[in-house]
Amino acid sequence: MSRYHFSTVVSQDHLFKLLAMIASLKSNCNDFKLYVLCAHDIVWHILRKINMSDIVPIMLSEVEDLTLQKAKGDRVFHAYCWTLKPVFLHYVMENYPECQYFAHLDADLFFFASPDNIFLENPAASLFLTHHRNSRDFLKYYAVTGVFNTGFVGCKNDAIALSAVYKWKNQCIAYCPIKEDSVKKLFGDQRYVESWPDEYPGVHIVRGLGVNTALWNIPNYTVSIMDGKIFVDDHPLIFYHFSGLTVISRNEFNLNWYYHIDDKMVLDFIYRPYVLTLANTMREMKTYFSWFNAGFLRKDLTPDTHYLKV
């Protein structure tokens, strides 16, 4: 039995980021399987060709049923990928139950330390959520994206978690708006989980500031290095969520679309290691899959906020 069964949903535009996340997981976690729902068949073929241990690619056609196909027809592709997050997490929970914990991981996460500390915060909990912890300039986004960020959703292998994810899945199939619905107070898949603390026992809001750290909360913290490990305030950095980072070319990136990162510690010890891993991943991909050219966005289509070449 594995300790962790992780799930993620990946389109061809996020394959490079997925491979970087896998590299970070393999460096920091020695007991997991990652199940990858491939939103494009080409992702499945590439992952099968690479044939990495502990990575299980699954074709979308294996998961899609008539209900999902109907949902696919009434929303844009991005919203459909959001819909698939709880769908696939539930699929993994039902079909690959031989583990202690499950978790959905967005493909743009990058691990700097073991995920063990997340679940050890409260071993009795059934569900693990991360608060956005928005910095001052992002406080207004609570009204749009909600309290919790579902780039990470952790679940104990128990009936409570399975029930919550099953309901979340059906809610997203029914309605998963690509833009804020201010009347229903919904945004994609994300805001449905706000009811969980009141609806289910054993919901744990992760306390560690180094879990789901991201552009919207990193200005709150002081980044430091102790014994070769990265800390945000006094908390070890477990994983950073590189939401908003754009790949322009194999050696140029826009780090985020909101602001220039002036904190040298954040830039040198969080962002630079990630983009170097991405650049190395893309070089390797070009060697073996020279024809693959998805995942790039032209520079003129990105805001002039923070470009970085490596």
Secondary structure, DSSP 8 states (H G I E B T S, - for coil): -EEEEEEEEE-GGGHHHHHHHHHHHHHH-SSEEEEEEESSHHHHHHHHHH--TTEEEEEHHHH--HHHHHHHHTS-HHHHHHHHHHHHHHHHHHH---EEEEEEE-TTEEESS-THHHHHT-TT-SEEEEE----GGGGGGHHHH-SEEEEEEEEESSHHHHHHHHHHHHHHHH---SS-BTTTTB-TTGGGGGGHHHHSSSEEE---TTEEEETTTGGGS-EEEETTEEEETTEE--EEE-TT-EEEETTEEE--SS-----HHHIIIIIHHHHHHHHHHHHHHHHH-TT---S---GGGS-SS-EEE-
